[in-house]
Amino acid sequence: MPNPEHSSSEATRSQLEQKLREVDGRLRSELLARGFDPAQDENLALTAPLAKLYMERENLRAELKTLTGTDSFTGNETDS
């Protein structure tokens, strides 16, 4: 018999991961459009719109970390 609490937790985690991928993609795209290296986002003085995306991404990461107890998504999975 499936555990409803586990299913709910997995659904929440999946939704957070999807939202994080979307926000991370938007931030990376906006940084590239402005001539910045997305890998250097922590070292840049960001404009207000970019800073808002950056904070949204960091909040989602923190929420996921709290939910899972790990750093399961760094946003750099496609970087090699």
C-alpha positions in Angstrom: 0.0 0.0 0.0 1.5 3.4 -1.0 2.5 5.8 1.7 0.5 9.0 1.0 3.0 11.1 3.0 5.9 9.8 0.9 3.9 10.4 -2.3 3.1 14.0 -1.3 6.8 14.6 -0.3 8.0 13.2 -3.7 5.4 15.4 -5.6 6.5 18.5 -3.7 10.2 17.7 -4.3 9.5 17.1 -8.0 7.6 20.4 -8.3 10.4 22.3 -6.5 13.0 20.7 -8.7 11.1 21.7 -11.8 10.6 25.3 -10.6 14.3 25.4 -9.8 15.3 24.2 -13.3 13.0 26.9 -14.8 14.4 29.7 -12.6 18.0 28.6 -13.1 17.5 28.5 -16.9 16.0 32.0 -16.9 18.8 33.3 -14.8 21.5 31.7 -16.9 19.8 32.9 -20.1 19.5 36.5 -18.8 23.1 36.5 -17.6 24.3 35.3 -21.0 22.1 37.9 -22.8 23.9 40.6 -20.8 27.4 39.2 -21.6 28.0 37.6 -18.2 29.3 34.1 -17.4 26.6 32.3 -15.5 29.3 30.3 -13.7 30.3 33.6 -12.0 26.8 34.6 -10.8 27.9 34.6 -7.1 30.7 37.1 -7.9 28.8 39.6 -9.9 27.0 42.8 -8.9 23.6 42.0 -10.3 21.0 44.4 -11.5 17.6 44.2 -9.6 15.9 41.9 -12.1 18.9 39.5 -12.1 19.2 39.7 -8.3 15.5 38.8 -8.0 16.0 35.7 -10.1 19.2 34.8 -8.2 17.4 35.1 -4.9 14.4 33.1 -6.1 16.8 30.3 -7.2 18.7 30.3 -3.9 15.4 30.2 -2.0 14.3 27.2 -4.0 17.6 25.5 -3.4 17.3 26.1 0.3 13.7 24.8 0.3 14.8 21.6 -1.5 17.7 21.1 0.8 15.4 21.4 3.8 12.9 19.0 2.2 15.5 16.4 1.2 18.3 17.0 3.7 20.8 17.1 0.8 22.1 19.4 -1.9 20.3 17.4 -4.5 20.2 20.1 -7.2 23.0 22.6 -7.8 21.7 23.8 -11.2 25.0 22.8 -12.8 24.1 19.3 -13.8 24.5 20.2 -17.5 27.9 21.8 -17.0 30.8 19.5 -17.8 
